[in-house]
Amino acid sequence: MAMDRTRVAILALFLLGTFGCTSGKVEEEDPEYWRSQARETLQSVLDRKPNTNVAKNILFFLGDGMGITTYTAARILKGQLQNQTGEETVMTMDTFLHVGLAKTYSVDFQIPDSAATATAYLCGVKSNLNIIGVNAAARNGVCKTQKGNEVTSILKWAKDAGKSVGIVTTTRVQHATPATTYAHSASRKWYSDADMPDAAKTDGCTDIASQLIKNIDIDVIIGGGRKYMTPRGTKDPEYPTDFSSLGKRKDGRNLIQEWKSMKTGKVAHYVWNKKEFDAVDPETTDYLMALFEPGDLHFEAERDPSMDPTIVETTEKAIRILQKNPNGFFLLVEGGRIDQAHHAGRAYMALHEAVAFDDAIAKGLELTKEDETLTIVTADHSHPLTFNGYTFRGQSILGKSPLWGTDFLPYTTLMYGNGPGHKMINGRRPDIRNVTTKSKDYVQFSAAPLTSTTHSGEDVAVLARGPMAHLFTGVHEQNYIAHAMGYAACVGADLRHCQGQINPPVGHTTSPTDGTAARASASLLSGLLSLLLVLTVLM
C-alpha cells in the first residue's frame, strides 16, 4: 500500500510539472516580460522620495484577522471575480509603497486577541488578553485593577488636537477594535451593563456602550450594536419579533436618545437603515450615529442592499463628514467580519469580506490627498489558514488541489489548522469529490476539532502611504504603530515633527513603566485566569 501511494504521488507530481505551467499568459513565457517588469519596478523604487509632511489626516484601515494568507487569497479571489486568473491581480493594498511587519503577541499570551492587539496599535501600549484601553497591570474581568491603569488612544489624541474623529466597522461598535478607541474596560465582553457582573458595577466600572457616548466626542459612529444602547425589552425597529434583538440594558437608559440630547445646537443624525443613511447630507452634518443591526452587521455575501450600505459607502460618508474640519481628521475603518468568518471556518465569507475591505481602501484613497493624508492598512492578528496543494495557475482559490492526499482523497486549497471543519468518518477524511467547495456555506477542513477557529501568532503586514509612511518599514512591535502615527500627525505626546525638535519629548523615558515588578510577580496567575476565560470570549 505504501509503495502504491508513493507511485501515485510521483505520477501526480509528474503530471503537475508537465501540465501545470500551461495556464499562464503567452507573454509570460518570454523572459523579457519579467525583466522589463522588474526594471520598471526598480526604477519606481529608485525614484521614491520620502513624504515628510505633517499628516493632516490619518486613515487607519484594520482588517480583523487579515493575516498574510488571507491577504494573498483575497487578492486572487478579487481577480477571479473579475474573470482574471487572479494571482497577478493588483489590490489597492498592493499599491502601498511602504511595507513592514508587526509582532502581535500580547503581554500574557503568545497568540493574542483583538482586545490586546487594539490596545497596542491604537493606544501604543501592549496589554493582556481580553482587556481594552488599559495597560498590562490590569487583570481580565477584575474591575479594581482597571482603575489608574487606563491608557488613551490615538483617536483621543487626534480629538484633543482639534481634529474630527470617527469609527466605521462591520461589527458592533462596542466590539473590541472600535471600543478601544474610546473605552477602558477590564473585559471586552462588557458591551452593556447587562453583561457586567454586579461586583464590577459596585467597584465603579461602566459598560462599553455607555462609554461610547461619554468618554470622547466622536463625530462619526457607524456599525452595528443597537441592542446595547436601549433598555431591556425594547423592540428593535427592524426585527421587532426577534427576542435576541431586544434591547439589553438593565439600567433603563436609552443611550441613543441621550446621544441626541447631547448634540443640541448641532446637526446630528441617528439612522438605522440605508434609506435614512443615504438621506444624510455630509456637507450639512456635524454628527452621525448609524447603527444598522442589533449586533454585528451581515456578511457582505448576505447583506441586504436595500437595508444596509456597503463598507465602501460607510467609509465614504464618514470621510465626507470628517474632512470638513480644516484641522483634519482621524478615521478608523474596520473590516471586522473577516475575523468572524474565519472563526466559523468559512473561507468564502472571509475572503469576500477582505475584498470589500480592499474596495473601501480604494474609496478612502480616492477621497483624500496623499500629500496630506497618512493611510495605514494592517491586521490585528492572523488565523491558522493554509494555502497549499500545488494548484494550477488560475484555479479557483476556493477549489480543490489537483494533488490528492495519500489517503486517495482530495482536499481544498484553503484549510485551517483548527476549527469547526474537522470531520472524520470511520477514521477517514470526508470524500469531497462531489462536494461544491466554492459555496458561501462551505466549511473548510481543519486539522484539530474546535467549535471556533483560534487566532494564529505570526507577524502581520503594515502597509503605509502618505506623510511619514516610511516610518512603517521594518519589523516592529505592534504598539509602535500608534506612536508612529502620532508622530506623523503631531498628535499625542511626541510633537517633534511639527515643532522641529530633535530631543525626546518632555517626560520621555526608555525605562520600564510603573508596575513592571507587579506584573512580573502576577504573570503566572494572570495567564492561568486568562486561559480559563479565553474559551468563553467572543473573538
C-alpha positions in Angstrom: 0.0 0.0 0.0 2.8 2.4 0.9 4.5 1.7 -2.5 1.2 2.3 -4.3 0.8 5.7 -2.6 4.4 6.6 -3.4 3.8 5.8 -7.1 0.6 7.8 -7.2 2.3 10.8 -5.6 5.2 10.6 -8.1 2.8 10.3 -11.0 0.8 13.3 -9.7 3.9 15.4 -9.4 5.0 14.5 -12.9 1.6 15.5 -14.3 1.7 18.7 -12.4 5.2 19.5 -13.7 4.2 18.7 -17.2 0.9 20.4 -17.5 0.8 22.9 -14.6 2.7 25.6 -16.4 0.4 25.9 -19.4 -2.3 28.2 -17.9 -0.1 31.3 -17.8 -0.4 34.1 -20.3 1.7 33.8 -23.5 3.8 36.9 -22.8 4.8 35.4 -19.5 6.8 32.8 -21.4 9.1 35.5 -22.7 11.9 36.3 -20.3 11.8 39.9 -21.4 8.3 40.3 -20.0 9.7 39.7 -16.5 12.8 41.7 -17.0 11.1 44.8 -18.2 8.5 44.5 -15.4 11.3 44.3 -12.8 13.2 47.2 -14.4 10.0 49.4 -14.2 9.5 48.4 -10.6 13.2 49.0 -9.7 13.0 52.5 -11.2 9.9 53.4 -9.3 11.6 52.4 -6.1 14.7 54.4 -7.0 12.5 57.4 -7.8 10.8 57.4 -4.4 11.3 60.4 -2.2 10.1 60.3 1.4 7.0 62.4 2.1 8.0 64.3 5.2 4.9 66.4 5.5 2.9 66.6 8.7 -0.1 64.4 8.3 -3.3 66.5 8.4 -5.4 63.3 8.3 -5.0 59.7 9.3 -7.0 57.0 7.6 -6.5 53.7 9.6 -7.8 50.6 7.9 -7.8 47.5 10.2 -8.6 44.1 8.7 -9.5 42.0 11.7 -7.9 38.6 11.3 -6.5 39.5 7.9 -3.2 37.7 8.0 -0.8 37.3 5.0 -2.6 34.1 3.8 -5.9 35.9 3.8 -4.4 38.9 2.1 -2.9 36.7 -0.7 -6.0 34.6 -1.1 -8.3 37.7 -1.2 -6.1 39.1 -4.0 -6.6 36.0 -6.1 -10.3 36.0 -5.4 -10.6 39.7 -6.3 -9.0 38.9 -9.7 -11.1 35.8 -10.3 -14.3 37.8 -9.6 -13.1 40.0 -12.5 -12.6 36.9 -14.7 -8.8 37.0 -14.4 -6.6 34.2 -13.3 -6.1 36.2 -10.0 -2.6 35.7 -9.0 -1.3 38.7 -10.8 -4.1 41.0 -9.6 -3.1 44.3 -8.0 -5.2 45.0 -5.0 -5.5 48.6 -3.7 -3.4 47.4 -0.7 -0.7 46.3 -3.1 -0.1 49.9 -4.2 1.2 51.0 -0.8 4.9 51.6 -1.2 6.0 51.2 2.4 5.6 47.8 4.0 6.6 46.4 7.4 5.7 43.7 9.8 4.2 44.0 13.3 4.7 41.5 16.1 1.3 40.7 17.6 1.9 38.8 20.9 0.3 40.3 24.0 2.0 40.7 27.4 0.5 37.4 28.7 -0.1 35.3 25.5 2.0 34.2 22.6 -1.1 34.4 20.4 -3.3 37.5 21.0 -6.9 38.5 20.7 -8.4 41.7 19.2 -8.6 43.5 22.5 -4.9 43.2 23.4 -3.8 44.0 19.9 -6.2 47.0 19.6 -4.7 48.4 22.8 -1.3 48.1 21.2 -1.8 49.7 17.8 -4.3 52.3 19.0 -3.0 53.2 22.4 0.7 52.4 22.0 0.9 50.0 24.9 0.9 46.2 24.9 -1.5 44.7 27.3 -3.3 41.4 28.3 -5.8 39.3 26.6 -9.5 40.4 26.7 -8.9 43.9 28.1 -9.2 47.2 26.2 -7.8 50.6 26.8 -5.9 49.6 29.9 -2.3 48.5 30.4 -1.0 45.1 31.4 -1.2 45.8 35.1 -5.0 45.3 34.7 -6.5 41.8 35.0 -9.1 40.2 32.8 -12.5 40.8 34.4 -11.3 42.4 37.6 -12.7 45.9 37.7 -10.5 47.1 40.6 -7.3 46.5 38.6 -8.6 48.8 35.8 -8.5 52.0 37.9 -5.4 54.0 37.4 -4.2 51.8 34.5 -6.2 53.4 31.7 -4.4 54.4 28.5 -5.8 56.7 25.8 -6.0 56.0 22.1 -4.8 57.9 19.0 -8.4 58.8 18.3 -8.4 60.8 21.6 -5.1 62.3 20.8 -6.5 63.5 17.5 -9.6 64.9 19.1 -7.6 66.7 21.7 -5.6 68.3 18.8 -8.8 69.7 17.3 -9.3 67.1 14.6 -12.6 65.4 13.8 -12.7 61.7 14.6 -14.8 58.7 13.6 -15.1 54.9 13.6 -16.6 52.7 10.9 -16.9 49.0 11.4 -18.7 45.9 10.1 -19.1 44.6 13.7 -21.0 46.2 16.6 -19.4 49.5 17.6 -18.9 48.1 21.1 -16.7 45.3 19.8 -13.0 45.1 20.8 -11.4 47.0 17.9 -13.7 50.1 17.7 -14.2 50.1 21.5 -10.5 50.5 22.2 -10.6 53.9 20.5 -12.9 55.3 23.3 -13.3 52.9 26.2 -11.4 51.5 29.1 -12.6 48.1 30.3 -11.2 45.1 32.2 -13.3 43.0 30.0 -14.0 43.4 26.3 -17.3 41.5 26.9 -18.9 44.3 29.0 -20.9 45.6 26.0 -23.8 46.8 28.1 -24.5 46.9 31.8 -26.4 43.6 31.4 -23.1 41.9 30.5 -21.3 43.1 33.7 -21.1 41.2 37.0 -22.5 43.0 40.0 -19.1 43.3 41.6 -17.8 45.3 38.7 -20.6 47.7 38.9 -20.2 48.0 42.7 -16.5 48.8 42.1 -17.4 51.6 39.8 -16.7 50.2 36.3 -19.1 51.1 33.5 -20.1 49.3 30.3 -18.6 49.9 26.9 -21.8 51.3 25.3 -22.2 53.9 27.9 -18.5 55.0 27.4 -19.2 55.4 23.7 -21.3 58.5 24.3 -19.4 59.8 27.4 -15.6 59.5 27.1 -14.9 61.2 23.7 -17.0 63.5 21.5 -16.9 61.2 18.4 -18.1 62.9 15.3 -19.0 59.7 13.2 -20.0 56.3 14.6 -21.0 53.7 12.1 -21.6 50.0 12.6 -23.9 47.7 14.5 -24.9 47.3 18.1 -28.3 48.8 18.6 -29.4 46.4 21.3 -26.6 47.5 23.7 -27.9 51.1 23.6 -31.6 50.6 24.6 -33.5 49.5 27.7 -34.2 45.8 28.3 -37.1 44.6 26.2 -37.1 47.5 23.7 -38.2 46.1 20.3 -35.8 46.5 17.5 -37.1 48.6 14.6 -36.0 46.1 12.0 -36.7 42.8 13.9 -39.5 43.6 16.4 -40.4 40.0 16.9 -36.9 38.6 17.3 -36.1 38.0 21.0 -32.3 38.1 20.5 -32.6 41.6 19.0 -34.4 43.2 22.0 -32.7 46.0 24.0 -30.4 44.7 26.7 -29.8 47.5 29.2 -30.8 46.8 32.8 -30.4 50.5 33.9 -33.2 51.7 31.7 -31.1 54.1 29.8 -31.6 54.8 26.1 -28.2 55.8 25.0 -29.3 56.8 21.5 -31.7 59.4 22.9 -29.0 60.6 25.3 -26.6 61.0 22.4 -29.2 63.0 20.5 -29.8 65.3 23.5 -26.1 65.9 23.9 -25.9 67.4 20.4 -28.3 70.3 20.9 -27.4 73.1 18.6 -25.6 70.8 16.2 -26.8 68.9 13.1 -26.8 65.3 14.4 -28.4 62.4 12.7 -29.2 58.9 14.1 -30.1 56.4 11.4 -30.6 52.6 11.4 -31.3 51.8 7.7 -29.9 52.5 4.3 -32.7 54.9 3.2 -32.1 57.1 6.2 -28.3 56.8 5.7 -28.5 57.8 2.1 -30.5 60.9 3.0 -27.8 62.2 5.3 -26.0 65.2 3.7 -22.4 65.2 4.7 -22.0 68.8 3.9 -24.5 69.9 6.5 -24.0 67.1 9.1 -21.9 67.7 12.2 -22.5 64.3 13.8 -23.7 60.9 12.6 -24.5 57.7 14.5 -25.6 54.9 12.2 -26.3 51.5 13.8 -27.6 49.1 11.1 -28.0 45.9 13.2 -28.8 44.9 16.8 -25.4 43.2 16.9 -22.8 42.8 14.1 -23.5 43.6 10.5 -24.3 40.9 8.0 -21.6 39.3 6.0 -21.1 41.1 2.7 -22.2 38.0 0.8 -25.5 38.0 2.7 -26.0 41.8 3.1 -29.5 43.1 2.1 -28.6 46.1 -0.2 -31.9 47.7 0.5 -31.3 47.9 4.2 -27.5 48.0 4.8 -24.9 50.0 2.9 -21.5 48.6 1.9 -18.3 49.3 3.8 -17.4 51.4 0.8 -20.4 53.6 1.3 -20.0 53.9 5.0 -16.3 54.8 4.6 -17.2 57.5 2.0 -19.9 59.0 4.2 -17.6 59.2 7.2 -14.8 60.8 5.3 -17.0 63.4 3.6 -18.4 64.4 7.1 -15.0 64.5 8.8 -12.9 66.2 6.1 -14.8 69.5 6.5 -12.7 70.2 9.6 -9.8 72.4 8.5 -7.6 70.7 11.2 -8.1 67.3 9.6 -9.4 64.0 10.9 -8.7 60.5 12.2 -10.8 57.7 11.0 -10.7 54.0 11.9 -12.3 51.7 9.4 -12.5 48.1 10.5 -13.2 45.1 8.3 -14.3 43.2 11.4 -16.1 40.3 9.9 -13.1 38.8 8.1 -12.2 37.5 11.6 -15.6 36.2 12.4 -15.9 34.3 9.1 -12.5 32.7 9.9 -13.7 31.7 13.3 -16.5 29.8 11.6 -14.1 28.1 9.2 -15.8 29.8 6.2 -13.0 30.9 3.9 -15.5 32.1 1.2 -17.0 34.6 3.6 -13.7 35.8 5.0 -12.2 36.4 1.5 -15.3 38.2 0.3 -15.1 40.4 3.4 -11.5 41.1 2.6 -12.2 42.1 -1.0 -14.9 44.5 0.2 -12.4 45.9 2.7 -9.9 46.5 -0.1 -12.6 48.3 -2.1 -13.2 50.6 0.9 -9.4 51.4 1.0 -9.7 52.4 -2.7 -12.5 54.7 -1.8 -10.5 56.3 1.0 -7.6 57.0 -1.3 -9.9 58.5 -3.9 -11.4 60.9 -1.4 -8.2 62.2 0.2 -4.9 63.8 -0.9 -1.8 61.7 -0.5 0.4 64.6 0.3 -1.7 65.4 3.5 -3.2 62.0 4.4 -1.4 59.2 6.1 -3.2 56.0 5.2 -2.3 52.8 7.1 -3.6 49.3 6.4 -2.8 46.4 8.8 -4.3 43.5 10.7 -4.6 42.9 14.4 -3.7 39.2 14.2 -3.8 36.3 11.8 -5.7 33.0 11.6 -4.4 29.4 11.0 -5.4 29.4 7.3 -3.2 27.5 5.0 -2.8 27.9 1.2 -1.5 24.6 -0.2 -1.6 21.9 -2.7 0.2 22.7 -6.0 -2.9 24.2 -7.6 -2.8 25.2 -11.3 -2.5 28.9 -12.2 -5.9 30.4 -12.3 -7.6 27.6 -10.4 -10.4 28.8 -8.1 -8.9 29.9 -4.8 -11.9 28.2 -3.2 -11.4 25.0 -5.1 -9.5 21.7 -4.6 -5.9 20.8 -5.1 -5.3 18.5 -8.1 -2.8 16.6 -5.9 -4.7 14.2 -3.6 -3.6 13.0 -0.2 -2.0 9.6 0.5 -5.5 8.5 1.6 -6.6 8.9 -2.0 -9.0 11.7 -1.1 -8.9 15.3 -2.4 -8.5 18.4 -0.2 -9.2 22.1 -0.7 -6.5 24.7 -1.5 -7.5 26.6 1.7 -7.7 24.7 5.0 -7.5 25.6 8.7 -5.1 24.3 11.4 -8.1 24.0 13.8 -11.8 24.8 13.9 -15.3 23.5 13.2 -14.4 21.9 9.9 -12.7 18.9 11.4 -14.6 15.8 10.3 -13.6 12.1 10.3 -15.8 9.3 9.0 -14.7 5.8 10.1 -11.3 7.2 10.7 -11.1 8.9 7.3 -11.5 12.4 6.0 -14.8 13.1 4.1 -14.7 12.4 0.4 -15.3 15.8 -1.2 -15.1 14.8 -4.8 -18.8 15.6 -5.3 -18.9 18.5 -2.9 -19.0 22.1 -4.0 -16.4 23.8 -2.0 -16.9 27.2 -3.6 -20.3 27.9 -1.9 -20.6 30.6 0.8 -21.7 28.0 3.4 -18.8 25.5 2.9 -16.7 25.0 6.0 -13.1 24.1 5.2 -11.5 21.1 6.7 -9.4 21.7 9.9 -6.7 19.5 11.4 -7.9 19.8 15.0 -11.5 19.9 16.1 -12.7 23.2 17.8 -16.1 24.9 17.8 -14.3 28.1 16.7 -11.1 28.6 14.9 -8.4 30.2 17.0 -6.2 33.1 16.0 -2.6 32.5 15.0 0.5 34.2 16.2 2.7 35.2 13.1 3.5 38.8 12.3 1.1 40.8 10.3 1.7 43.3 7.4 1.7 47.0 8.0 1.2 49.0 4.8 1.5 52.8 4.6 1.4 55.7 2.1 1.3 59.4 2.6 3.2 61.7 5.1 5.9 59.8 7.0 4.8 56.5 5.6 8.5 55.4 5.6 8.3 55.2 9.4 6.3 51.9 8.9 9.0 49.9 7.2 10.9 47.2 9.1 9.8 44.8 11.8 8.3 46.4 14.9 6.4 45.7 18.0 2.7 46.3 17.3 2.4 49.2 19.8 4.9 51.2 17.7 2.2 51.8 15.2 0.3 54.3 17.4 3.4 56.2 18.2 4.5 56.5 14.6 1.0 57.7 13.6 1.0 60.2 16.4 4.4 61.5 15.4 3.5 61.8 11.7 0.3 63.8 12.6 1.7 65.8 15.5 -0.9 64.4 17.9 -0.3 62.9 21.3 2.8 63.4 23.4 5.5 63.5 20.7 5.2 66.8 18.8 8.8 67.0 17.5 7.7 66.6 13.8 5.8 69.8 13.7 8.0 71.7 16.2 11.3 70.9 14.6 12.7 69.4 17.8 15.4 66.8 17.8 15.3 65.9 21.5 12.9 63.4 23.1 9.6 65.0 24.3 9.3 66.0 27.9 8.6 63.0 30.1 10.0 60.6 27.6 11.7 57.6 29.1 13.1 54.3 27.9 12.9 52.7 31.4 10.2 50.1 32.2 6.8 51.6 33.0 5.4 51.6 36.5 4.0 48.3 37.7 6.6 46.1 35.9 7.5 44.3 39.0 3.9 43.7 40.0 3.1 42.4 36.5 6.0 40.0 36.6 5.0 38.6 40.0 1.4 38.1 38.9 2.1 36.9 35.4 1.5 33.2 36.1 -1.8 33.8 37.9 -2.9 36.2 35.2 -2.1 33.7 32.5 -4.0 30.9 34.1 -7.1 33.1 34.7 -7.0 34.4 31.1 -6.6 30.8 29.8 -9.7 29.8 31.7 -11.7 32.7 30.3 -10.5 32.8 26.7 -12.7 30.0 25.5 -15.8 31.9 26.5 -14.7 35.1 24.8 -16.4 36.2 21.6 -13.4 36.7 19.3 
